[in-house]
């Protein structure tokens, strides 16, 4: 068999049917319903000084890979120049065989810059020269237009001013309500909530009123989604009197009691989301900032979060059932960092209305991880209602992840077509729904 062209047009497409299906979806618009992009950089149409800045100013995927290969922190989050950081990344890049970064990076070079050279130490100077020249005239708006990005949901603290959200070109940028920091009941966070809402937050009732007010403000700014990044799953709800007592003692609570208080507020917010017709996303199975020394040095979201060894999905059944009995269960999307929980989540999605298992998240958005996620959803839930891909990224270059996903999806479905197990007309409709239509319908986007 002849060797394929390096990162040619049919990369990851395993047969002619996959090529045909991919052609049907490759240029569909993008609805990025969960990301960590900076909305100010969209509003101000940011440009980039170098490929190193575009790639390495905030992408903890790449930072983690560099650490795994022994690169000094000076070239990762340190004060080396972006060109120096790029050269170090290029040096270790050939070691990333099978890592999703290998695919992401080569697709970024190909789709953003038209570069099809393999990235390595020898090719790095030429690649940097070509990319940096193109970056002189490539702004954020150009990247969004290139990938047909129709909708972006950023991730925003309840105290955020949301002054940069709006429509830019053909892209609508909407906020997502992310209450994690407030739900810790940290005094500093509560004082910020009080300032943003104008409502005193020295009581549980006050906190709830302030959160409700901020939800209304977010909705006025186009918000459709709330997102919870959780280090645990909700406990059974306690009554209002118990929760108020816990709140009064919040500064001295042990871990389990603080979890009870946070769970109570999570129930409250879920009901508020339902009243407003919002979608709730839940991200869990994560153990954050496990390297204390590095956390103290470089801060959070820098590549030191890991997958939990166990996810107690039974708690979600109680959570959803409690809300359902009140007719207060919102549309919900579930993401587990530990993939072993995905089959259980799929079965759970069949027990309650409007529950979906989300995209293969974070460590799982690999070639094999996405295939396994699609397989689990197909076998234990319904693949045809899947909501497709998102970036979950701080990097504008990450829109190539949609192309990566659409190629994998095309091959995944085409395999069944080639075996005579699925008809081609249904296959075309299926990949279109997963790539674009389902998420638009789920979010009620015009």
ABEGO torsion letter per residue (X at the ends): XBBBBBGBAABGBABAAAAAAAAAAAABBBBBABBABBAAAAAAGBBBABAAAAAAAABAAAAAAAAAAGBBAAAAABABBAAAAAAAAAAAAAAABGBAAAAAAAAAAAAAAGBABBBBAAAAAAAAAAAAAAAAABBAAAAAAAAGBABBBBBBBAABAGAABEBBEABBBBBBBBAAAAAAGBAAAAAAAAAAAGBBAABAAAAAAAAAAAAAAAAAAGBABBBBBBABBBBBBBBAAAAAAAAAAAAABBAAAAAAAAAAAAAAAAAAAAAAGBBBBBBBGBBBGABAAAAAAAEBGAGABBBBABBBAAAAAAAAAAAAAAGABBBBBBBBABAAAAAAAAAAAAABBGBBBBBBBEAAABAAAAAAAAAAAAAABBAAABAEBBAGBABAAAAAAAAAAAAAAAAAAAAAAAAGABBAAAAAAAAAAAAAAAAAAAAGBX
